[in-house]
């Protein structure tokens, strides 16, 4: 009974932790959102375009912050290929933010390949969640 209760609590906590990866918002003193990619690896998913626009809106409240853009992949493919792809994805999101009005010198972009998965790479759904770019910056106080 105790093990079942512990597993249930862990599942609820994990669900709560991963839920912020779906919608943009405040996490502590940081703004955080996730941009997802289609399986081809080159196209930002349509559901993530709104998150980009929301990121720009919040950035404009505090234009002095530095934005971190971190790209990730699922675990399929080679390590070096995944690192390159994650860097390309991060750069794509940085370019999309720049096109929407954020100065490039306020954006850093880095790719981390399959590091830090947020879901299992054993299922198609989990791999889809791991093909992402995270955007983070200090949440404006204004």
C-alpha positions in Angstrom: 0.0 0.0 0.0 2.8 2.4 0.9 4.6 1.7 -2.4 1.4 2.3 -4.4 0.8 5.6 -2.5 4.4 6.7 -3.1 4.1 5.8 -6.8 0.9 7.8 -7.1 2.4 10.8 -5.4 5.5 10.6 -7.6 3.3 10.4 -10.7 1.3 13.5 -9.6 4.5 15.4 -8.8 6.1 14.5 -12.2 2.9 15.5 -14.0 2.9 18.8 -12.2 6.6 19.4 -13.0 6.2 18.6 -16.7 3.0 20.5 -17.1 4.8 23.8 -17.3 6.6 22.6 -20.4 3.3 22.9 -22.3 2.2 26.4 -21.5 4.2 29.6 -21.2 4.3 31.2 -17.8 6.1 32.2 -14.6 8.2 29.6 -12.8 9.5 31.2 -9.6 11.3 34.3 -10.7 11.8 33.1 -14.3 9.6 33.2 -17.4 9.6 29.7 -19.0 8.1 28.3 -22.1 8.8 25.4 -24.5 8.7 25.4 -28.2 8.0 22.0 -29.8 9.1 20.8 -33.3 7.5 18.6 -35.8 9.1 15.2 -36.4 11.0 16.5 -39.4 13.1 18.5 -37.0 13.0 21.7 -39.1 9.5 23.1 -38.4 8.3 24.8 -35.3 4.9 23.2 -34.5 2.0 25.5 -35.1 0.9 25.2 -31.5 4.2 26.8 -30.4 3.8 30.0 -32.5 1.5 31.5 -29.9 4.1 30.8 -27.2 6.7 32.7 -29.3 4.4 35.7 -29.5 3.7 35.5 -25.7 7.4 35.4 -25.0 7.9 38.6 -27.0 5.0 40.3 -25.3 6.5 39.6 -21.8 10.0 40.5 -23.0 8.8 43.9 -24.0 7.8 44.6 -20.4 11.5 44.3 -19.4 13.7 44.7 -22.5 17.0 44.6 -20.6 16.8 40.8 -19.8 18.9 38.2 -21.5 17.0 35.3 -23.0 18.4 31.7 -22.9 17.2 29.5 -25.8 18.1 25.8 -25.2 17.5 23.2 -27.9 16.9 19.4 -27.2 16.2 16.3 -29.3 14.9 12.9 -28.7 17.4 10.1 -28.4 17.0 8.7 -32.0 20.0 9.2 -34.3 23.6 9.8 -33.6 24.9 11.9 -30.7 26.7 14.4 -33.0 23.7 14.6 -35.3 21.4 15.3 -32.4 23.7 18.0 -31.0 23.8 19.7 -34.5 20.0 19.4 -34.8 19.4 20.8 -31.3 21.7 23.8 -32.1 19.8 24.4 -35.3 16.5 24.3 -33.5 17.7 26.8 -30.9 19.0 29.1 -33.6 15.6 28.8 -35.4 13.8 29.9 -32.3 16.3 32.7 -31.7 15.8 33.9 -35.3 12.0 33.7 -34.8 12.2 35.8 -31.7 14.5 38.3 -33.5 12.0 38.5 -36.4 9.3 39.4 -33.8 11.3 42.3 -32.4 13.7 41.0 -29.8 17.3 42.2 -30.4 19.7 39.3 -31.2 22.2 40.6 -28.7 19.6 39.7 -26.0 19.3 36.1 -27.1 21.8 33.2 -26.5 21.2 29.9 -28.2 22.7 26.5 -27.4 21.9 22.9 -28.4 22.2 20.0 -25.9 21.0 17.1 -28.0 19.2 14.4 -26.1 20.3 15.6 -22.7 17.6 16.3 -20.1 14.6 14.5 -21.6 11.3 15.5 -20.1 9.6 12.2 -21.2 10.5 8.7 -22.1 12.2 8.2 -25.4 10.6 4.7 -25.6 7.3 6.0 -27.0 6.5 8.3 -30.0 4.6 10.6 -27.6 7.6 10.9 -25.3 10.0 11.5 -28.2 7.8 14.2 -29.5 7.9 16.0 -26.1 11.7 15.7 -26.1 12.0 17.5 -29.5 11.8 20.9 -28.0 13.4 24.3 -27.4 13.1 25.9 -24.0 13.1 29.6 -23.6 13.9 31.1 -20.2 14.6 34.6 -18.8 14.1 36.6 -15.6 10.4 37.4 -15.2 9.8 41.1 -15.5 8.7 42.8 -12.3 7.0 45.6 -14.1 
